[in-house]
Amino acid sequence: MKGVKASALILYVLCCIVRSKSDGDQPATCKAGEILGTRDVDNADAELNAFNQLVKPILIPRMPDTEGSATVRNYLVSKLKALNWHIEEDVFQDVTPYGTNTFTNVIATRDPRKSKKMVLAAHYDSKNITDRNGNVFIGASDSAVPCGILLDTAVHLHRLLTRSRKYKYQYITPQIVFFDGKEAFKFWTDRDSIYGARHLAKKWEEENVLPNVKLFVLLHLIGTSDVQFVNFFKQTTKAFKLLAKKERYLKKKRLLHYNEITLFNKHPNFESGIEDDHIPFLHKGVPILHLVSAPFPSVWHKMTDAAAHIDYYTTLDFIKIFRLFVADYLQLYTILNYRR
């Protein structure tokens, strides 16, 4: 009888080892499927429709201190509150070329109890441009689509994190920031631009928040077919390489629509910087990953930067890469392993 028990014990241990090795070999497709939200490559139409519904309410004129700005801001806040993110509205006033205006940054934090932050940011205001026919600039890539991408990220993080008890032991939380007043009212100067970013960087410095920002990711000028991204900062080379790695993985698995196009260029461009909402944070020593199309899209600051010119397939490719990148940075792969 002892011999039978011993044999059974040995067989059980061997089975556990085999199962453990099998689980270790699986994570690529299994975990990617969970993080991407689907394992069905042919589900692109559903993904596109879902993203279209997310971004559509943002595709209106939304200059600071206007009704359109309030409408979009309320929409962003309502979507994130529904996902149980903690919301802070950072309201302030500043002098513009047209007088004093009120601005409101939106700061959404998944878990305010965690001190360390991965900040994901975009501006939600649109530039004040009206053509001779009275048409008002929409700014789909600048930056309605990036805002939609951040909402999509929040949706998928919610699905992952609410199913994982282990997440409460992680030391870092995602934080989404929607900046107001990025665009110049008249001409781009140090004073007439990035109102919201300048205000928040100063506020966070005074509150000693900046040392807890482990990575600041800024999305900008995304949504057209002619986007491409380079690494601007040596300090965040590792993060940019992680994005490129996720793109190669998805191509290998043929999970992208445009497998022949490379979005994340492996050749860095450390000599060229673009003035954007990250600048006040960069000057204060925050690690920056600037995901702005370089060169700028052909529709930049043109009336054609509207819903009709969004390339949803290219945008969905970016979204898939970005979902995996954020999940990896937040160590959600480890969490999914625990759930096995």
N, C-alpha and C positions, 0 to 999 in steps of 0.2 A: 504493500500500500504506500509506504514511504517513497519507493521508487517511482510509482505512478505520480505522486504529488510533485516529486522533484522534476520529473519530465514535464509535467504540466506547467510548473513554474518557469522552467527554461524556455518552453514554447511561448509562454505569455511575454517574457522579456524580449525574446526575438521579435515577436509581433509588434511590440511597442517600438523597438528600434527601427524596424522596417517602416512602420507608419510614420514615425518621426522623420525619417529620411525622405519619405514620400512627401510629407507636408512641407519640408524644407525645399523641395524641388518645385513645388507648385506656385509659390506666391506670385510669380510674374503675371500669369493670366488671371488667376483667381482674384488677387487683391486689386489688380488694375481694373478688373471688371466691376468690383464693388465701388472703387473710387470714381471710375468714369460714370457710374450710374447705370450702366448696361453692359452686358456681354454680347449683345447682338449688334454686329457691325452694320447691319441693314436697318438699324433703328434711327438712321440719320434724320429722316423727316420729322419724327417725333421730337428729337433733340432740337432741330431747327425751329420747329413751331413753339417749343417751350421757351427757347431763348428769345424768339421774336415777341412773345407775350411779356417777357421780363423787360425788354428794352423799349417797347413801343410807348409806354407812358412817359419816357424820358425824352422822346423825340419831339420836343416843343421848344420854342424860344424860352430861355431861362436865365436872363441877365440878372445879376444880383439886385436884391431889393425890389423885385417885381412879383406880380401874381404868378407868373410862370415858374419862377424860382421857388416860391412857396409850395406850388403844386407838386413839383418834382421832389422837393425836400420831404414833404409829407408822405409821398409815395415811398421813397427810400426808407424812411423811418418806419412806416407801417409794415413793409416787407420784412425788415430786420426784427422788429418787435414780435412779429408772428413766429419768428424762429427762436425767440427767447434770448436775443442778444441785448445786452445792456446799452442803452442809448444816452449819449450826452450831446446836447446842442450847444455849441460854443458860439454865443452871440456877441458881436462887438461892432463898434462903429469906427470908420476911418475916413480920412479926407481923400476925395477923388478929384479929378479935373472938373467935375460937375457939382461939387459940393460934398457934404457929408452923407455917406451911405451906410446902411446896416447890412452886415454880412453874417452868415451862419454856417459854420463848419459842423458836419455831422460825424460823431465818433461812436462807433459801435464795437463793443468788446464782448467776445464770447464768454469769458470767465473773468470778471473784474478782480477776483481773489488772487489771480496769478500775477506776479509782478513783471515777469519777462514777457515781451510782446514781439510778435511778428506783424508788422504794420503793412497792410495792403491798401493802397491809396489811388485816388483819381479825383479830378475836379469835376463838379457837376454843373457849373455855370457855363453859359454859351456867350460867344463874342457878340457885341452889339453891332451887327452889320445889316443894313437894309438896302436892297438894290433899287434901281430906278422905277421898278414896277410895284414897289411896296412889299416885296417878298422878304421875309426875315430869315436870317441865318439860323440853321438848326444845329449844326455841329454834331453829326452822327459819330464820326471817328474822334471828334474833339469836344466833349468826351462822353457822349451818351453810351456808346458801345462799351468803353472801359468800365463805366458804372454798372452796366448790365452784366459784365463779366464778374465783377465783384459780388453782385447779388447772386449770380449762379454759383460762385465759390461758396458763399454763405449757405446756400441751399444744400449743396453736397457735403459740406462740413457738418451741417446739422444732422444729416442722415447717418453719417459715420459716427459722430461723437455721441449722439443720443443712444446709440446701440452699444456703446463701449463704457463699461464701468471703470476700466483701467485708465481712461483719459484723465480722471481726477487726480492721478498721481503724476501727470506730466507737469513740467515746470513752466511751460510757455503757453500763451494763448494767442489765437489770431485776433487782430484788431483791424477793423475797416474804417478808413477815414475818407469822407467825401469833402473836398475843399470847395469853398465858395470864393469867388473873386480872383480866379487865376488870370483871366484875360484882362488886358489893358482896356481901360475905358476910351483912351484916345491913342497915345503912342507908348510903346513898351519902354519903360524906364524902371529904375530901381524902386521908385515910389508908386508908379502906376502899373502894377502887376502883382501877381501872387499875394494878394492881400490876406487871404485865409491862411496860407502856408507861413507867411511871415509872422502873423499873429500867434498861430499855434506853436511854432517853434520857440518863440519867446516865452509863451506861457508854460510849455513843458520844461524849458530850461529853468525857469523860476521855481517850478514844482519838483525839480529833480527827477523828471520822468525819462529824459533822454538816455541816461545810462542803461535803462532797462529795455530799450529798443534794440533787439538783437539783429533785426534786418528790416529795412524800410524799402518796400517794393512799390514803385510808382508806375502806373499804367497810363499811356497817353497815345493818341493818334493810332488807334487800332480799329479795324472794321472794314477796310478796303482790301482789294486783291493784291495791292502792291506794297504790302508791309514786309519789313525785315528788321531784325534786331541784332545789335552788337553789344559787346561788353564795354562799358565806359570806365569802369573803376577796378583797379587791381585788388582793392580790399574785398570785393565781392565776386572775384573770379570763380571761386568754388561754387557759389550759388548759380552763377550763369552757366557754368559747365554742367550743373545738375539739370537745368532746363534743357540744354542741348542733349544730354543723356536720355532724358524722358522722350524727347522728340525722336531720337534714333530708335528707342525701344518700340514706340508706337508705330513707327514706319516698318520696323522688322515684323511686327505682328499684323501689319497692313490694317491698322485701325484708324488711319488718317485718310481724309478724302483726297488730298494732294500729296501722295507719297513721293513724287518727284521734286517737290519744292522744299527747300530748307529755310525755315523761318529764323533759326538762331545761328547766326554766322560765327564760326569758331575763331575768326580773326578779330582780335580786340581793336578798339579805337580809343586808346587812352589819351590821345592828344586832343580829341574833340569833345567838348562838353556842350550840352544844350541847356539853355536857361529854362527852368521849369519849377514846379512846386517843391522839388527836392532840395533846391539850393540852400534855403535857410537851415535845413537839417544837416546837409553836407558840411556846411561851414561850422557846425557845432559838433562835428565828429561822428555823426550817425552813419552806419554802413548803408550805402545806397545801391539798390539794384534798379536801374532806370530802364524800363521796358517801353521805349518810345520808338516808333518806326523811324529808321534813319537809312536813307533820306526820308524826308516827310512825304506822306501820300500826295498824289497829284491833286487831290481835292482840297488840300489844306487852305483854310480861310476862303474857300469859294462856296457859292450857293449850292454847288453840286454835292457838298458834304451833307447829304440828307439820306433818308431811309432808302430811297431807290438805288443808292450806290453802295449799300452794305453788301459785302460778299460774305454770305452766311456760312459757306463751306470753309473758307479760309479762317473765319472767325471761330467756327466750331473746332477746327484743328488746333488753334491757339488755346481754346478753352480746355480741351482734353489734356494738352501738355501742361497747362497751368494747374489744373486740378491735381495731377500726379505730383507736380513740383511742390505745391503747398502741402499736400498730404505727407510727402517724404520729409520735408523740412520740419513738420510738426511731429514726426516720428509715428505717424498713424500706421505705417507698415508693421511696426512693432506691436501696436495695439491690435491689429487684425490677427497677428500671429497668436496673441493671447486668447483670442476668441475661438480658436480652433478646438 
